[in-house]
Structure formats: structure tokens, C-alpha cells
Amino acid sequence: MKPSVEASLSVPALAGWRIPAAIIGGSLLMALSAQITIPFWPVPMTMQVCATFLLAGLAGGRLAAAMVAAYLAEAAVGLPVLAGGSAGLAPLVGPTGGYLLGFAVAAFLAGEWIRRRPGGLIGTAVPMLAGLGVIYLLGCLWLAQFTGWQAVIAAGVAPFLAGDVLKVLLAAAVTIALRRLRRAA
């Protein structure tokens, strides 16, 4: 019997150098996804949501959260990994800070849910959509300090929701496809 993708990428299966390499690779995927931007207000649209949930679906919660946390640490120390090549503490504590933190929390929660209860497209997409809700919740709680409560949904959810749902569905479909490829190999 061949091991599943989740088992092959779980923290216990990655020993020695593999865990740091996976974390660096995941943070690189996050950085690359941040550079795929569509100019938008108040912040650009990126592929970070898709990358977050792709990592969660393939690596499990703990490892995916570590990958996203490494990405955020890289930004904090000044590496130009955030959208538009920005870096430093200012973006992490600015209006988008809650969403950025939400990526790590959502990666953990969705990844653990998927790892514990793997399923098909629906069984993968539902935890990812719940994780998207976590990103929006943390993002809006933080953004409200900058926009006020009455404007937070209009500024921080409504313009992005349809695109983010499509990114989640893309991440779920790619996760399922990669699992099937892994099983066939």
C-alpha cells in the first residue's frame, strides 16, 4: 500500500533536513504567490489565499502554519516577500496585518482538518472555505481599527470574496489532483 500525500508530507515523515527544506519551500511559494498581483483598492489581489490552502491541503496544519509563519518572519526582517515586494513590520501591523496573521491560523486549522478527515473535492474545499472565514474574521477585526466597523465589510471582504472563493476551489482541486498523481506514482 502506497502512503498518502498527507502521510508522506506529515511532520513525523519529514526528518532532519527535510522539515527546514519544506518550510523554506512553502515560504517561497507564499512569497511568489504574493507577487502575482492585480492592482486593487485598498490592497492588491494576490494568490496568497490559494497558496495558503494549497500548503494546508498538501502539508497538513502544523507544517503549513510553519511555512506561512516563516514567510511572515521573512517579511518582518525586511525581505521583500509581501505583495509588491514590500517588507518590514509596517505591513504586518498595518491594515492588512490581520489577514496576514489569518493565513497562518487558517493554514493550521484547515490543514489539520484535512489531514484528519481527508476526502474528495468537497471534503477538501469545506475546510479551506472555513479557513477563508478565519482569514476574513481576523482580517476584519484588525482592519476595523483603520476603517471603522461600518466600512470593514465593504473594504475588507466584499471586493475580494468571489475571487477568494475561486482561489480556494482552485487550491482544493490542485490538492486533489496532486494526491491522485502521488498515489499513481
Sequence and secondary structure as in RCSB ss.txt:
>XXXX:A:sequence
MKPSVEASLSVPALAGWRIPAAIIGGSLLMALSAQITIPFWPVPMTMQVCATFLLAGLAGGRLAAAMVAAYLAEA
AVGLPVLAGGSAGLAPLVGPTGGYLLGFAVAAFLAGEWIRRRPGGLIGTAVPMLAGLGVIYLLGCLWLAQFTGWQ
AVIAAGVAPFLAGDVLKVLLAAAVTIALRRLRRAA
>XXXX:A:secstr
    HHHHHSTTTS TTHHHHHHHHHHHHHHHHHHS B  SSS B SHHHHHHHHHHHH HHHHHHHHHHHHHHH
HTT S SGGG  SHHHHHSTTHHHHHHHHHHHHHHHHHHHHS  SHHHHHHHHHHHHHHHHHHHHHHHHHHH GG
GHHHHHTTTTHHHHHHHHHHHHHHHHHHHHHHHH 
